[in-house]
Amino acid sequence: MLKAAILDDYQGVALKLADWSAIAKDVEVKVFDKPFASQAEAVHALQGFDIIAGMRERTPFPRAVLEALPDLKLLITTGAKNNSFDVKAAAERGITVCGTGAVGNPTAGIVFGLMLELTRHLGFENARMKAGEPWQTTIGLDLEGLTLGIVGLGKLGQRVANIGKAFGMKVIAWSQNLTAEKAKEAGVDYASREDLFAQSDFVSIHYQLSDRSRGLITAADLGRMKKSAYLINTARAPIVDQAALLKALQDKKIAGAGLDVFEVEPLPFDHPYRKLDNVVLTPHLGYVSEQNYRKYFPDIVEDIRAFLDGKPVRVIVP
């Protein structure tokens, strides 16, 4: 019988959100519900597993890890792409890599959840009331009439832009390849890079992380932002110069930030972000929705069954 590892099931739902009977006679499944503390711990824990299913990029599989797992035959990622998997190294070792489908747009909701917490302090006031405080203390900022700057006007960026317009916001956009014509087709105004950072009340990042986008948002960009403006990052932390962002927040050069992604995840307990009152933090919830998970896990079962039958599906190639 083959051994399969389901990784990083933080909520303990992997076995509940899919019917695993299709592979039960052929595969022994073990669920890991906590992150590995190090690459070495992951390698040690995963010895002897023929199949490994990862949740997005929570546990990376670079070449060194793949080379240290001689029994691995099938590696699965939730979603159709995973930049933390070395697909080329896997192919060289004869390891099949498969993905899954995804549904909905859960990240868009996180964007506006962060914005609303920064402006209307819903969680803060809820905690006060639960703690026995008598009534309100904060004054909110209405999103209507404010300017939302979108960095990266792809599928998700356009969805966020449409929600921003529904809130009555003015939406502008910039990216390295965006033209005024493409922006107009998406129903938003094109802005230069300099103008987007200078004019926006919120800057929301919607880029994929790549060599081209790593460090895309610089200290100079943050320096152009209004002192009353906020940065929202639900994409990937390295897209923004993290040292420059931390300094801007500590020095109150910008009003604050809503962050769902971090350079090191889980975020270390001693990270300065945890102590800043002008930062709202969420633990990389962008893709974490029940609807998405109800697609991920059945597709993992389907991937395993198809592999066992010699007809792998949703194969990811270098």
C-alpha positions, 0 to 999 in steps of 0.5 A: 500500500502506498503512503500519502501525506496531506500537509498543512491542514491547519483547520483539520478539514482535509478528510471531511471535505472530500470522499477519500473512499476512491483511494482507501484500498490503495493508499494509507493517508496521513494528515499533518496539521501543523507547519514544519519548523524547518526544511530539515524537519519536513524532510525527516517527517516525509521519509517513506511517503510516495505521495505528498499533497501540499496546501499552496506554498505553505511547505516549499519543495525546492530541489534539495527537498525533492532530492532528499525524498527518494520514495516520492512519486506524486507531488500535488499542489492545491491550485494550478500553479505553485512557485515554491515547487521546483517542477523542473527538479521533480521532472528530472527525478521522475516525480509527477506534479499535479494541481487542482482547480479552484473556485470563487475569488476569496482574496477580493473579500480579504482585501476589503476586510482589511480596508474596512478594519483599517477604516471602520475598526470593526474587529477592534470595537467588537473586542472592546464590547466583548471585553465589557467596554460601554460604547464606541471610541473610534471614528471611521473613514468612509470608503466612498469618495476615496481613491483606490490604486490597483497595482496589477490589473489582472483578473483579481485586480479587476475584481477588486476594482469593480468592488471598489467602484461599488463602494463608490471609490474612484479607481486608478490602476498601474502595472508594468504592462498596463496601457490607458486603453486596457485600463479603460476596457476594465472600466478604470482610469490609468495612472502613471506609477508616480501618480498612483502612489501619490494620489491613492488613499489605498494602494492594493497589490495584485501581482504574481511574485516572479523575478520581475516583480520581486521588490517591485514596490520600492522605498521611493514608491512608499515615499510618494504615498500620502501620510493618510494613505494605506497599503494593502498586500494580499499578493506576496510579501517580497513584491514590496521592499519589506524593510522600507515598508516597516520603516514607513509604518514605524515612522508613521509616514503612511497611515497604515497597512493591511497585510495577509502575506509575509516573507516568513510564514507563519509570521514569527512571534517576535516580528515588529508587525505584531506590535504596530497599532497601524497594521492589520494582520491576517494569517494568509487567508486569501485563498482560505474559503470553504468553497475553495477547500471543497474544490481542493480536496476532492481534486486531490483525491481525483489526482491520486486516483488518476495517477494510480490508474496510470492516467494522471490529470492536471499535470504541471510541467516545467 
